[in-house]
Amino acid sequence: MTVTFPPGFLWGAATSAYQVEGSLDADGRGRSVWDEFAARPGAVEGGGDGSRACDSYRRWPEDVDLVSELGLRAYRFSVAWSRVVPEGRGRVETRGLDHYERFVDALLERGVEPVLTLNHWDMPQALMADGGWAGRSSVDAFAEYADAVAERLGDRVTWWVTQNEPWIVALLGYQLGLHAPGVADLGASVAASHHVLLGHGAAADAIKAHAPAARTGCALSLFPCDPATGSAEDAAAAWGSDGYVNRWYLDPLAGRGYPDDTRAHYERALGRSLDDVVRPGDEDRIGGRQDWIGVNYYTRRVMAAAPAGPGRPFPWRVVGPSGDVRRTDEGWEIVPDALRDLLLRLHREHPGTPLMITENGGVFGDAPTHDGRVHDVRRTDLLLGHLRAVHEAMAGGAPVVGYLHWSLLDNFEWSLGYRPRFGLVHVDYPTGRRTVKDSGRVYAEIARTGTLPDAPPAVAPFG
């Protein structure tokens, strides 16, 4: 059966500033939490950092041309907070804004819709003096930054992502310490999760003050949580995990406030009330400012009941799927059906709210072969499987408006360094040379026709 997407569907790809830009000392950029974190011995696999990355701060015209040559209609990128407000508060660096203005204009000249992310994890290091996202002053700092960007670009950008993956910020940045700023404290993590959402509300208000027609949302890392067995205990574990990962963010953004069960889990683990963190009126400042939901989907969580105790603050654990399953090179289970079910769930629980896949992809280490091309068959298969799942969800009524593949380019993958490759385009890091992979060629044809091939196609040379 031919699978065809509607006209106007936004076919695109995504990157983030710290992962691709490099040029960390250019145009008055301030130091970010990732600069500081990557300098710690052992913090990043292989000892890498974002000082060069894909060199996209200098080579951005080449990347914009790539987006255009692939026939993509949307490009998600992030503005580096440290380039705009180098000290976190106060002085605005116009050279940084000038760069992003040129970038946005170049996209628009090529008919590409900018999808602008304000915070993709690279908070100015100066804000750590008050705890970073664990400190409440971060909300006002973020609002000031959003105001500066929206004042400059609000007349040209429609789609705004205020925050990227609030759960990952809280979990890896403040609970486990595996990402910048490297804090390992559950209480700080809860505070960070709340302040990131308050920041969304404040930023959305600032954006709308300059651009009333702007469409604001968060890009949420959503993980369907399935029980490992049919037992009532594992079902409860899966529901608890869903609250921790998904509902803690989805519910307040939708104006429903924080879920009571998840709040109870946090208060039990911390041994205290959250009233000092979630203050009266806070939930009203978060809700009602979500014009669409950004869905970052990679895999699911398979959950089992487990007693809470030292090292495990909640009564569940991730056990993974049983049996032999398809996986990416990073070991993540490939489950397109879970994306379909997730989109249908969002349609049921948030009726009428547009959905956009703001990230989806997988790690596959294919490199150029004897013919100079990258034959990444497994990425192509993952792409087609997930796009079929998106189409099935749309056939079931889910209002999906676009799909942004992660990533346009192989890039700096945070604490995993440069080993994992997510790109539709291979990057040779020593030279910066870009090579469109076979998956990129297939995706370009899908974007051109709006139709999925019945089987992975033979790929013609690109360019």
HUPE-V343614 format. One line per field, one symbol per residue. phi: phi as a letter, one per 20 degrees, with the letter a starting at -180 (. if undefined). psi: psi as a letter, one per 30 degrees, with the letter a starting at -180 (. if undefined). A space follows every 50 residues. Layout:
BEGIN
phi: ???
psi: ???
END
This chain:
BEGIN
phi: .fdcefgnfeebbcbcgffcfmlfdelmgefdffffffffgnfdgnmfbe fdlelffeegfffffggfffmfdbcebceegfeecgencngeeffffggf fffffffffemdffdedecdndfgggfffdnmffeffffffffffgffff fedfecdeecdfcdlgffgffeecedmecgemecbffffffffffffffg fffffffffebgefddadeeedcgddffceffffffffffffffedfgdf fffenemfffffgffffffembfeffeeegnffffefmcdeadedeccad dddcfbffrgncfcebbedmfenecfcffenffecffffgffffffffec gnegdcfebaraebegcgdgenddeeffffffgffffffffffffeofee dacdfdcfdgbfdlfemeffddffcfdeffdnfecffgffffffffffdm ceffbgefdegdo
psi: kkjkllkfkjkallllefffeahfgkhgklklffeeeffkkfekkfglag febghfeegeeeeeeeeeefgkfkjklkkjeffeiegelbkkjfeeeeef eeeeeeeefggkjkjkkejhfikkeffffggbffkfffeeeeeeeeeeee eeffffkejkjekjieeeeeefefefgflkghkijeeeeeeeeeeeeeee eeeeeeefeeiffljklljkjkjkjkkeagleeeeeeeeeeeeeeeffee eeeggflkkeeeeeeeeeefgllgffejlkfefffelggjflkkjjkeal kkklkkklakfjflhllkflllajlkllfggkkjieeeeeeeeeeeeefi kfjkkkjfkkaljkgklkafgfljiieeeeeeeeeeeeeeeeeefgfkik fljjkjlekkajhbffbgekjflfkkkjeefgkkjkleeeeeeeeeeefg kklflklkklkk.
END
